[in-house]
Amino acid sequence: MTKTSRSSRPGSSAGPTRWVAYAVAVFVAAWFATQLFYFAQIALWNYVNPRSTAFMRSDAWRLSQDRPDLSIQRIWVPYDQISRNLKRAIIASEDANFVNNNGYETDAILRAWEKNKARGKIVAGGSTITQQLARNLFLSREKSYIRKGQELIITWMLETLMDKERIFEIYLNSVEWGNGVYGAEAAARYYFKTSAAKLTAGQSARLAVMLPRPKYFDEHRSSGYLAQRARVIARRMGAAELPD
């Protein structure tokens, strides 16, 4: 009688298959748990202010290693204590349709996709203010399409659970403005020795232009581009619609 080989027995491949299925199930469960955590955090932030963001925590660790003489600067101020000049400048510079869009600008995303494809790497994201906030609150600075996908999911959560004014209030108090400088109040004090409530149109335009590269402009405050671009934004501010 010929013995059946161990490899040919029925169910001999069930072991590895079960382990693969188990690993996939664990991954899916972890992914859904992460999304639930994000959703719960955003719902809570309708009533309490975020104490920190992923970018702040990452920066705090970096500064502790490279610049122990510096620390995170951030002072939360209510929405109505932030200059309308700054609000208009940021909308004019970063997301002109912020009040009316649903957190996404499809045309901007497609333009970024074409630009990235032409360059052979991710150099643009086409992000709205809400997308930037999603990234700052929860994600890393790494540029990848996986991170972009997660950013879009969090953006949907923000737009679903919060109104535009609350989104903008958290953004204004959380966005990076320099080496360890976060939020409008800290930026106003750091660059202009004033409060966020008293920022002029010119000061606001300069702060808005700094947003894509805050650390660079922190070190290059006399940049010709910064001055020229700030003048452009200042002319656009009057048309910016605020979420009041």
C-alpha positions in Angstrom: 0.0 0.0 0.0 1.4 3.4 -1.0 1.5 5.9 1.8 -0.1 9.3 1.1 2.6 11.9 1.3 2.2 14.6 3.9 2.2 17.4 1.3 -0.6 15.8 -0.6 -3.0 15.2 2.3 -6.3 17.1 2.2 -6.0 20.3 4.1 -2.2 20.3 4.2 -2.2 23.9 3.0 -4.9 25.0 5.4 -2.4 26.0 8.0 -0.6 28.8 6.0 -3.9 29.8 4.5 -5.5 30.2 8.0 -2.5 32.3 9.1 -2.8 34.6 6.1 -6.5 35.0 6.7 -5.8 35.7 10.4 -3.2 38.3 9.5 -5.5 40.0 7.1 -8.3 40.0 9.6 -6.0 41.6 12.3 -4.9 44.2 9.8 -8.5 45.1 8.8 -9.6 45.2 12.4 -6.6 47.5 13.3 -7.4 49.8 10.4 -11.1 50.1 11.4 -10.1 50.7 15.1 -7.7 53.5 13.9 -10.5 55.1 11.9 -12.8 54.9 14.9 -10.2 56.5 17.1 -9.9 59.4 14.6 -13.6 59.8 14.4 -14.1 59.8 18.2 -11.2 62.4 18.6 -12.7 64.7 16.0 -16.2 64.4 17.6 -14.7 65.3 21.0 -12.9 68.3 19.5 -16.2 70.0 18.8 -16.3 70.6 22.6 -12.7 70.7 23.7 -9.6 72.1 22.1 -6.8 69.7 20.9 -3.9 69.9 23.3 -1.3 69.0 20.6 -1.1 67.6 17.1 1.0 64.9 15.4 3.2 67.6 13.9 3.8 69.2 17.3 4.7 66.0 18.9 7.1 65.1 16.1 8.6 68.5 16.3 9.0 68.4 20.1 11.0 65.2 19.8 13.2 66.6 17.0 13.9 69.8 18.9 14.8 67.8 22.1 17.4 66.0 20.0 18.7 68.8 17.8 17.8 72.1 19.4 17.3 71.6 23.2 17.4 75.4 23.5 14.0 75.5 21.7 10.6 74.2 22.6 7.1 74.2 21.1 5.5 77.6 21.2 1.7 77.6 21.0 -1.0 79.7 22.7 -4.6 78.8 22.0 -6.9 81.8 21.3 -10.6 81.7 20.4 -11.7 82.3 16.8 -13.0 85.8 17.4 -9.7 86.8 18.9 -7.8 86.2 15.7 -7.6 89.1 13.2 -9.9 88.9 10.2 -6.9 90.1 8.2 -5.1 86.8 9.0 -8.2 84.7 8.2 -8.7 86.4 4.9 -5.0 86.2 4.0 -4.9 82.4 4.7 -8.1 81.7 2.7 -6.8 83.9 -0.2 -3.5 82.1 -0.2 -4.3 78.5 0.7 -7.9 77.7 -0.2 -10.0 80.4 -1.9 -13.1 78.2 -1.9 -12.8 77.0 1.7 -16.3 78.2 2.8 -18.1 76.4 -0.1 -16.1 73.2 -0.8 -16.6 69.9 1.0 -13.0 69.6 2.0 -11.7 68.6 -1.4 -10.8 70.4 -4.6 -10.9 67.8 -7.3 -9.2 70.0 -9.9 -6.3 70.8 -7.5 -5.8 67.1 -6.7 -5.7 66.2 -10.4 -3.3 69.0 -11.1 -1.1 67.7 -8.3 -1.3 64.2 -9.7 -0.1 65.4 -13.1 2.7 67.4 -11.6 3.8 64.4 -9.5 3.7 62.1 -12.5 5.8 64.5 -14.6 8.4 64.8 -11.8 8.4 61.1 -11.0 7.9 61.8 -7.3 5.4 63.4 -4.9 6.0 67.2 -4.9 2.5 68.5 -4.7 -0.7 67.5 -2.9 -3.4 69.9 -3.9 -4.5 70.2 -0.3 -7.3 72.4 1.0 -7.3 73.9 4.5 -9.2 70.9 5.8 -6.8 68.5 4.3 -3.9 70.3 5.8 -5.6 70.2 9.2 -6.2 66.5 8.8 -2.5 65.9 8.1 -1.3 68.2 10.9 -3.6 66.6 13.5 -3.0 62.9 12.9 -0.4 62.1 10.3 3.3 62.4 9.5 5.2 64.7 7.1 6.0 61.7 4.9 4.7 62.1 1.3 3.1 59.0 0.0 -0.2 58.0 -1.7 -1.1 55.8 1.3 -0.8 58.8 3.6 -2.8 60.9 1.1 -5.6 58.3 1.2 -5.8 58.4 4.9 -5.7 62.2 4.8 -8.8 62.2 2.6 -10.6 59.9 5.0 -9.9 62.2 7.9 -10.9 65.2 5.8 -14.3 63.6 5.3 -14.6 63.1 9.0 -13.7 66.7 9.8 -16.2 68.0 7.3 -18.9 65.7 8.5 -18.5 66.3 12.2 -17.5 70.0 12.3 -18.7 73.2 10.8 -16.3 75.4 8.8 -15.7 77.9 11.6 -14.6 75.2 14.0 -12.3 73.6 11.4 -10.8 77.0 10.7 -10.4 77.8 14.4 -8.5 74.6 15.1 -6.4 75.1 11.9 -5.4 78.7 12.9 -4.4 77.5 16.4 -2.5 74.4 15.1 -0.7 75.2 11.8 3.1 75.4 11.8 4.6 78.9 11.4 8.3 78.4 12.1 10.8 76.3 14.0 8.6 75.1 16.9 6.1 77.9 16.3 2.5 76.8 16.1 -0.7 78.7 15.9 -1.6 82.3 15.1 -1.0 83.8 18.5 2.5 82.3 18.9 3.3 83.4 15.3 2.1 87.0 15.9 4.2 87.3 19.0 7.3 85.6 17.5 7.4 87.6 14.2 5.8 90.9 15.0 5.7 91.2 18.9 1.9 91.6 18.8 -1.2 89.5 19.3 -3.1 87.5 16.7 -6.0 89.9 17.2 -3.9 93.0 16.2 -2.2 91.6 13.0 -2.3 94.1 10.1 -3.1 93.2 6.6 0.5 93.3 5.6 1.6 91.2 8.5 -1.2 88.7 7.8 -0.2 88.4 4.2 3.4 87.6 5.1 2.3 84.9 7.6 0.0 83.3 5.0 2.8 83.1 2.4 5.0 81.4 4.9 2.7 78.4 5.5 3.9 76.0 2.8 7.6 76.4 4.0 7.5 77.8 7.5 10.9 76.7 8.7 12.5 78.0 5.5 10.9 81.4 5.8 11.6 81.6 9.5 15.3 81.6 8.4 14.8 83.7 5.3 12.5 86.5 6.4 14.0 89.0 4.0 13.3 86.8 1.0 12.3 88.7 -2.1 9.7 86.0 -3.0 8.1 86.4 0.5 7.7 90.1 0.1 6.4 89.9 -3.5 4.0 87.1 -2.8 2.7 88.9 0.3 1.8 91.9 -1.9 -0.2 89.6 -4.2 -2.1 88.0 -1.3 -2.8 91.4 0.2 -4.6 92.4 -3.0 -6.7 89.2 -2.9 -7.7 89.4 0.7 -10.8 91.6 0.1 -12.5 88.9 -1.9 -11.9 86.1 0.7 -15.1 84.8 2.2 -14.9 83.9 5.9 -16.9 81.2 7.7 -18.6 83.5 10.2 
